[in-house]
Amino acid sequence: MKRHSWISACLAALMALSLAACGGKEEPKNLIPQEKKEERVVNLFSPMEKTDPNAENVARTASDLTVAMAEEALDVTMVYRTYTAEDYQDKTYDEVCLDRARNNMDDMYLLNPDTVLMLGGEGKLMDLSGLDSAKNLREIIRTANTVDGKLVAIPQEVVAYGLFVNMDMFRQCGLELPNTPEEFLECCRVFQENGIETPIGANRWWLETFVFAQAYADLYNGGNTEAEIAALNSGEARYSDYMRPGFQFLQTLIDRGYIDAEKAAVSEAIESEGPDFLAGKTPIVMAYWGAANTETAYGKTDFEMQVIGFPSSRGQMPVMPMTGLAVGAEAEHREDAARVLDIMVSDEALQIYAETNRVISPSKNVKVDCVPALTPLNDRIEEGIYVLGSNAGMDVEQWGNTCLIVRELLSGASVDECMAAFDKLQDEALNPT
């Protein structure tokens, strides 16, 4: 840029001399064009595949619509930097996010729960509690995304997991929808008696939802949440004591053949269990809220489908992990990024996002009608009955760690061995090296 300015100055001087030699005419104005206004950009790193974000006549996702609102209001440009497995080979998205955020390579990040906890604990994420939009958040969002007293991430939707059930098959077997673990086991027994060898379609990612429903039903719905989490963080209480009933339940499902552990251990979500569920061969699968809206998943079935919570001592229990948009505390364009995020998670933007994707909004002021299949799950959430599958206020990350330990169970580890793994994680959190 300096070299360019020097050349421009020389050219201007030569032009002025030439004009003077031509009879001393009045020097024309604006011979040197004004420098182009510097473009303001915000860099977003996410797993979303994007082409040119400014391309016209291209259908944008719900998130892109909120980005467009921010770009127009603030005269900034969002630059998408995306993760692909091909680019990063054996590195996971979370690993890449950690590296990029620690090195201030981007301004804004879409983060999974474990990275929110880690980066928030390291002071790498901006405190977002001062944003105007933060005032409208549901309390569940604050709880899940607060680290060391700072709100470090805000999602554009609340992800809820539930059991997707084939109501036609339940009626054919004379079954009511289960509420408790015992009722769920009885449904599976009856299905097997009626010739359905494996009643539950499972994969290697989402079986932890059964565990969370049973482990934390009382913690999140018993009126003593903060004190119980404080006891876990201090070591007074043990995560293994909370987790043991859920792991014992999974072991029972495996022992009785209600889940094919060997198949689940190597199966990807929906790809493996989806075809049998859609074909009416498997009565029960687990999935996230959005799968009921998507025709490529379970949004178009030939039978009546209902989405309910997982069995627990307090009845059907939705499980809700959190992803979130975060801003790097030392990012180059952090102030602009915070302003962009403030618009993206404003009530106006979230209304558009929720209506487009038909999802639960993180704002307490935004309500969207859900498809009929999701009504049972939505009713519980609106009643305030749920458990969190991720909580940045817990010193031991929940969603990712529990998923990995469930995989050990699927591969033959005992319940006691799985509980020892939780104890080790808690001890490491209590005594970091």
Secondary structure, 3 states (H helix, E strand, C coil): CHHHHHHHHHHHHHHHHHHHHCCCCCCCCCCCCCCCCCCCEEEEEECCCCCCCCCCCCCCCHHHHHHHHHHHHHCCEEEEEECCHHHHCCCCHHHHHHHHHHCCCCCEEEECHHHHHHHHHCCCECCCCCCHHHHHECHHHHHHCEECCEECCECCCECCEEEEEEHHHHHHCCCCCCCCHHHHHHHHHHHHHCCCCCCEECCCCCCHHHHHHHHCHHHHHCCCHHHHHHHHHHCCCCHHHHHHHHHHHHHHHHHCCCCCHHHHCCCCCCCCCHHHHHCCCCCEEEEEHHHHCCCCCCCCCCCCEEEECECCCCCCECEECCCEEEEECCCCCHHHHHHHHHHHCCHHHHHHHHHHHCCECCECCCCCCCCHHHHHHHHHHHCCCCEECCCCCCCCCCHHHHHHHHHHHHCCCCHHHHHHHHHHHHHHHHCCC
